[in-house]
Amino acid sequence: MKHKATYIITILLIVMLCLFSGCKSSNSSFKNGTEINSTPKVLFLNYTIEKDINGNRTIQFINKKVVEAKLKKQTILPIDQGVEGDLILSELNKRSKIVKQQLIKNPLARTIEFVDDSKNFKTEVIKTDKAQFSIRLQLQNSTKYITISNFAKNTPLIKIPIH
């Protein structure tokens, strides 16, 4: 009888070990010894941009938020469609190599639509010297830094780390 109880306990332990050995974390996996996060993330960035009397622009970082989500189809403007005043957002890896780039239309020039007195739709560009702007992007696993540069000069105005 004592032998039968030991046998049942041994069988239960083997079954439990088999069940638990099949479990794994759903958030990450390992490939070539490097941890890869498989959960898609969306990065929200908020900035202010200001132009001084000499035409030089400065950008101040306000905040960032990373959420687990996947963006629906996103229209990314190609860099070659840029004009003077636009910005280039660059995602950089830990060695500061470009992972991905996209164009940001000039945040100091806002296009508004309105209905005039004769009930026709009109568009007008309003230029300001200071504005807030937000960026939303699908975060790449290798992205460690975000830089924003002037389009014409392609000189970084700001660089922030992503943790």
C-alpha positions as CSV (number, residue, x, y, z in Angstrom):
1,M,0.0,0.0,0.0
2,K,2.9,2.4,0.9
3,H,4.6,1.5,-2.4
4,K,1.4,2.3,-4.3
5,A,1.1,5.8,-2.7
6,T,4.7,6.6,-3.6
7,Y,4.1,5.4,-7.2
8,I,1.0,7.7,-7.5
9,I,2.9,10.7,-6.1
10,T,5.8,10.1,-8.5
11,I,3.4,10.0,-11.4
12,L,1.7,13.2,-10.3
13,L,5.0,15.0,-10.0
14,I,6.1,13.9,-13.5
15,V,2.7,15.1,-15.0
16,M,3.1,18.4,-13.2
17,L,6.7,18.9,-14.4
18,C,5.6,18.1,-18.0
19,L,2.7,20.7,-17.7
20,F,4.9,23.4,-16.3
21,S,7.8,22.8,-18.6
22,G,5.5,23.7,-21.5
23,C,4.8,27.1,-20.1
24,K,6.7,30.1,-21.4
25,S,6.4,33.9,-21.2
26,S,4.3,35.4,-23.9
27,N,6.0,38.8,-23.7
28,S,9.5,37.9,-24.9
29,S,11.5,35.2,-26.5
30,F,15.2,34.6,-27.0
31,K,17.0,34.5,-30.3
32,N,20.7,34.1,-30.5
33,G,21.0,35.0,-26.8
34,T,19.3,38.3,-27.2
35,E,16.0,39.1,-25.7
36,I,13.4,40.3,-28.2
37,N,10.2,41.9,-27.0
38,S,7.4,40.6,-29.2
39,T,4.7,42.9,-27.9
40,P,4.1,45.8,-30.3
41,K,4.4,49.3,-28.7
42,V,3.3,52.7,-29.8
43,L,5.3,55.8,-28.8
44,F,3.7,59.1,-28.2
45,L,6.0,62.2,-28.1
46,N,5.1,65.8,-27.3
47,Y,7.3,68.8,-28.0
48,T,7.2,72.6,-28.3
49,I,9.0,74.3,-31.2
50,E,10.0,78.0,-31.2
51,K,11.5,80.2,-33.9
52,D,13.6,83.2,-32.8
53,I,13.9,86.5,-34.6
54,N,16.9,85.2,-36.6
55,G,14.9,82.3,-37.9
56,N,16.6,79.7,-35.7
57,R,14.4,77.0,-34.3
58,T,14.6,75.2,-30.9
59,I,12.7,72.2,-29.8
60,Q,11.8,71.4,-26.2
61,F,10.8,67.9,-25.1
62,I,7.6,67.8,-23.0
63,N,6.9,64.1,-22.4
64,K,6.6,60.7,-23.9
65,K,4.4,57.7,-23.3
66,V,4.9,54.1,-24.5
67,V,1.8,51.9,-24.6
68,E,1.4,48.3,-25.7
69,A,-0.6,48.6,-29.0
70,K,-0.3,48.4,-32.7
71,L,-1.1,51.3,-35.0
72,K,-3.5,50.8,-37.8
73,K,-2.1,51.6,-41.2
74,Q,-0.1,54.8,-40.8
75,T,0.8,57.1,-43.6
76,I,4.5,57.9,-43.4
77,L,5.7,60.8,-45.5
78,P,8.8,60.1,-47.4
79,I,11.8,62.3,-46.7
80,D,12.1,63.3,-50.4
81,Q,8.8,65.2,-50.2
82,G,10.1,67.6,-47.6
83,V,10.4,71.3,-48.1
84,E,12.1,74.1,-46.1
85,G,10.6,74.3,-42.6
86,D,9.8,70.6,-42.4
87,L,11.4,68.3,-39.8
88,I,13.0,64.8,-40.0
89,L,12.3,62.3,-37.2
90,S,14.9,59.6,-36.9
91,E,14.8,56.5,-34.9
92,L,18.3,55.4,-33.8
93,N,19.7,52.2,-32.4
94,K,22.1,51.9,-29.5
95,R,25.0,52.7,-31.8
96,S,23.2,55.8,-33.1
97,K,22.6,54.3,-36.6
98,I,19.3,55.2,-38.3
99,V,16.7,52.5,-37.9
100,K,13.8,54.4,-39.5
101,Q,13.1,58.0,-40.7
102,Q,10.0,60.0,-41.5
103,L,9.0,63.5,-42.4
104,I,7.1,65.8,-40.1
105,K,5.4,68.7,-41.9
106,N,6.3,72.1,-40.5
107,P,4.6,72.4,-37.1
108,L,4.9,76.2,-37.3
109,A,2.7,76.3,-40.4
110,R,-0.8,75.0,-39.7
111,T,-3.3,74.6,-42.5
112,I,-6.9,75.3,-41.5
113,E,-10.1,74.8,-43.5
114,F,-13.2,77.0,-43.1
115,V,-16.3,78.1,-44.8
116,D,-16.3,81.7,-46.0
117,D,-19.2,84.1,-46.1
118,S,-20.3,82.8,-49.5
119,K,-20.4,79.2,-48.1
120,N,-17.3,78.0,-50.0
121,F,-14.6,75.9,-48.4
122,K,-11.3,77.7,-48.1
123,T,-7.9,76.7,-46.8
124,E,-5.4,79.0,-45.2
125,V,-1.9,78.5,-43.8
126,I,-1.3,80.2,-40.5
127,K,2.4,80.7,-39.6
128,T,3.4,81.1,-35.9
129,D,6.6,81.5,-34.0
130,K,5.8,78.9,-31.3
131,A,3.7,75.7,-31.4
132,Q,3.2,72.4,-29.7
133,F,3.2,69.2,-31.7
134,S,2.8,65.5,-31.1
135,I,4.2,62.5,-32.8
136,R,2.8,59.0,-32.7
137,L,4.7,56.1,-34.2
138,Q,5.1,52.3,-34.1
139,L,8.2,51.7,-31.9
140,Q,10.8,49.5,-33.4
141,N,12.5,47.0,-31.0
142,S,16.0,48.3,-31.8
143,T,15.1,52.0,-31.3
144,K,17.0,53.6,-28.4
145,Y,17.0,57.3,-29.3
146,I,14.7,59.7,-31.2
147,T,16.2,62.8,-33.0
148,I,14.4,65.6,-34.7
149,S,16.3,67.6,-37.3
150,N,15.7,70.5,-39.6
151,F,14.9,69.2,-43.1
152,A,17.1,71.6,-45.1
153,K,20.2,71.3,-42.9
154,N,19.6,67.8,-41.4
155,T,21.2,68.9,-38.2
156,P,19.7,67.5,-35.0
157,L,17.7,70.0,-32.9
158,I,17.0,67.5,-30.1
159,K,17.8,63.9,-29.2
160,I,16.0,61.9,-26.5
161,P,16.6,58.4,-25.1
162,I,13.8,55.8,-25.3
163,H,13.7,53.4,-22.4
